Amino acid sequence: MQQFDVLIIGSGLAGLSLALRTATHKKVCLVSKRTINDTASNWAQGGIAAVLNDEDSIEAHIQDTLIAGGGLCDVAVTKMVAEQGKQAVEWLIEQGVGFTREQDNSGYHLTREGGHSHRRIIHAADATGHAVQITLSEKVKQHPNITVMENHIAVDLITTSKFTNTKIEATIEATGDNTCLGAYVLDNSTGKVLTIAAQNTILATGGAGKVYLYTTNPDVSTGDGIAMAWRAGCRVANMEFIQFHPTCLFHPHAKSFLISEAVRGEGGLLKLPDGTRFMPEHDSREELAPRDVVARAIDFEMKKRGLDCVYLDISHQPLAFIQEHFPNIYKRCLELGIDISKTPIPVVPAAHYTCGGVMTDDKGRTDIKNLYAIGETACTGLHGANRLASNSLLECLVFGQSAAEDILSQPTKPSPQLPYWDESRVTDADEEVLITHTWDELRRFMWNYVGIVRTDKRLSRALHRIHMLRDEVFEFYSNFKVSNDLIELRNLLQVAELIVESAISRKESRGLHYSKDHPNTELEPDDFT
């Protein structure tokens, strides 16, 4: 058994920032499924929303967030996050993140994205997440109090409610609350499951985009933290609100490549194949409408006209402007034969962000004592029914700090001796085809039945298939040794079930959840808990 003060599962911005903030006084373990930089944070293009000049205001940022959230945002949490935006950005600058400056070097360049009333997105060209990720991960790897475990995946949380051994129970402080004591973690390089004990465990595993066939997310986004927390007894909320980014590059050789929201913020126009604009017919905010509106509009036009994609045109801007603001997008598209300074970019919507997740308070604490959830894994109340663009990295920073402060306020205590992972009654899997086949089937019917536009019949069909596949995978999990793919598939099925059941329970259309059978927004936020 390995023992730490703080166990962080996930190595994106939320996990990295919390690790650096707690490691000054705590012994920290950071677990990453692949390398430390294989995260959704590393893929984030747009930037970080924060009020950084006098032309903007905290009140305007709050209002923009509440409008985008469709009436389901927690007002107090939204206020807290908006008020701490400037401080969070300043902390990143102190760490050495090189944000893009104005041409005259008078300050940092701020761009605007859909749903924002002001220019408030600070960014590092069109690869903000990468700049932040690389800067912080280097500091984490060099920190003497942080142990980084790459190529490790968490299997399940270890909680007091699972104990029946009286000798183990006797070593645990009797609080009456279900308490997290650490996690079982699979070392992918050896196939062995480690027992890691920790006074505080943090789920920072990101979202669940890989539950869908088309996504902007990296392969590691399989909803692990949400599934583990649910199995351990935590509440989840708002799982029906899956944000589909309107503009993912449509190209057979461009897996999950995102065309940043900022392209539309800097004048990009959405067009049909004949060059006709269509957003003015769908919303008065046109291309700068919130993501749910733009994604539905594109989906509508594609289905109405039988299109494979629509087009995003920024070619009216000068080449120098495009190369300065979108160097990575320009380069990647050029590699694929698309010169965005001359021709429109083919785009389609793709699953992008999980707005729901594990319910937490304003310090990231879950229903289980000593278990926290931060970042995309968590449902803090900030996003409501739809995330406002570039609020996600901000949320990672703010809750990374608030959770760290709560953890640092606690005295350090030794962990009890925990039981080892028992695989005495399982064998090596005789074939892996069940895993790959089930994964493919799940992602396809989730895309077809639980996508941008939903119906009761489609949701019912999806739930029926999920239950059948879940039973098959449970039997497989019970009889064979765990593997990375099996753990991810088990978690994806659990998250898919939560998404579908949440969608079925919401008898209205709101934000990212649009139902043909319930097209009106009728219910008050208090009707849902």
Buried (B, 14 or more C-beta within 10 A) or exposed (E): EBBBBBBBBBBBBBBBBBBBBBBEBBBBBBBBBBBBBBBBBBBBBBBBBBBBEEEBBBEBBBBBBBBBBBBBBBEEBBBBBBBBBBEBBEBBEEBEBEBBEEEEEEEBBBBBBBBBBBBBBBBBBBBBBBBBBBBBBBBBEEBEBBBBBBBBBBBBBBBBEBBEEEEBEEEBEEEEEBBBBBBBBBEBEEEEBBBBBBBBBBBBBBBBBBBBBBBBBBBBBBBBBBBBBBBBBBEBBBBBBBBBBBBBBBBEEBEBBBBBBBBBBBEBBBBBEEEEEBBEEBBEBBBBBBBBBBBBBBBBBBEEEEBEBBBBBBBEBEEEBBBBBBEBBBEBBEEBEBEBBEEBBBBBBBBBBBBBBBBBBBBBBBBBBBBBBBBBBBBBBBBBBBBBBBBBBBBBBBBBBBBBEBBBEEEEEEBBEBEEBEEEEEEEBEEEEBBEEBBEEBBEBBBEBBBBBBEBEBBEBBBEBBEEBBEBBEEBBEEBBBBBBBBBBBBBBBBBBBBBBBBBEBEBBBBBBBBEEBEEEEBEBEEBE
